Amino acid sequence: MTEINRRRTFAIISHPDAGKTTLTEKLLLFGGAIHVAGAVKSNKIKKTATSDWMEIEKQRGISVATSVMGFNYGDYKINILDTPGHQDFAEDTYRTLTAVDSVIIVVDVAKGVEQQTRKLMEVCRMRNTPVIIFVNKLDREGKDPFDILDELEAELKISVRPLSWPINMGARFKGVYNIYEQGLDLFTPDKQKVTERVEIKDINDPAVDAAVGKADADKLREDLDLINGVYPDFNVLDYLDGQVAPVFFGSALNTFGVKELLDCFVRIAPSPRATQAEERVVEPGEEAFSGFVFKIHANMDPNHRSCIAFVKVCSGVFHRNANYKHIRLDKMMKFSSPTAFMAQRKDVVDEAYPGDIIGLPDNGTFKIGDTLTEGENLHFKGLPSFSPEMFKYIENTDPMKTKQLNKGIEQLMDEGVAQLFINQFNGRKIIGTVGQLQFEVIQYRLLHEYGAQCRWEPIHMYKACWIESDDDEALEAFKKRKHQFMAVDRDGRDVFLADSGYVLQMAQTDFPKIRFHFTSEF
Ligand code: G4P
């Protein structure tokens, strides 16, 4: 239990460029996991119009190393799960969110809530994941902090509670008042150092005036009065419940407000929580080991097509070389070289606790969502695939390499790169993704890792959704009427391919006995 209670497993999410990489790096700096700023390479594909292949390859290499960053901070063991910066890989991020116990959202003070943040927050809300918000880049001019709070509430649909408060911003930025600990931190722009703290009794202490000047001190007192009037006192249970998001202000680049965030985070953020399996709820403190695969990462080296399966430990202790059951394959397996991720190194480990992530070398035995246990038949839930938004027919251009192409497609789908549907009308393979870039990645990887060549053919489609009904006759009638638009997914489930929003809406009205699902889990 001591090991479980000291663990904090979380992800930092943001719209690209809000400062996720910078904040991650500063947290590692505080944890002593790295010693100089600039050591964490930004895990993002360049946002140029034409994608640069080397860049994608580099990013894949870097993101193995930085997929999970574990470090000790005081008595706490912290695991940060990295998420891809590029929005075309949003699906990867959704899946990573199933493996974390809480989330820190970074928002740019000038840009406010952006599209990607909104989408990611929806996933957090679905899972009641506790959220802390860090408003970044206070060293630049941005929106009024009160406006930002309103925007966060309205756009992210969550109540907020500021736990720190900025004194001006941009060139006039003087620091933040730490509401949570009642302290004043003064700002000096510096990328490497932590700023001085002014000891004060309370907000009325003349030391506040001495530190920031009377005008700003008065303004601060006014703001705090307003905050206390408008926002209820912070209740940690509401945060843990996913109802209230504490908000911090600072500048990641200047290492300002980051320590306050981290110190509060380790105190209030949840230790590993119970995990819902189809059969029952699994508590982290249970003796028997269980875990699930939430991410599969192909290796960089094209000559050894091995992958790493990332397993989140849900309960018990994972031991190297112990026998565990791979539930989907109904097979006992041993793992002789599981790796843990400390700082930016990968080391073989002998054991791992709930909340930890281990990497298991894999050549095709794992799929996303696979469960490992000591023998009990458990299936962990909550790894939905979202209905894709972009579709193309995939065509083989080298008939000699059909086998390679099929194997490649199969494995890339296992990795969760995209989704495959077979059109029941013409038997053609359709690949569905959440972003344009994935088509390019698939084509590139099929060629470089499997020696197979493919070409894309456009297909006019709006959405693919899973359908089901309690009424077999109604289901058959629907499939017959829409036979040109029916497909099956890899598990053989019925999928309706709607070619426009209108058609989908009509289908929903005309066939009331059919249920339409927009995530694969229902
Ligand atoms: P991301 O991972 O969320 O995409 O963002 P990242 O940390 O890469 O930050 C995006 C840009 O914002 C970077 O500038 C970074 O230096 C800058 N930034 C991060 N935090 C702050 C801050 O507190 N204040 C200011 N003023 N800027 C900040 P860049 O020019 O894109 O990259 P670089 O060349 O500086 O690395």
Residues whose N, C-alpha, C, O or C-beta is under 5 A from the ligand:
A	BS01	G4P	S14 H15 P16 D17 A18 G19 K20 T21 T22 L23 S42 G85 N136 K137 L138 D139 R140 G250 S251 A252 L253 N254
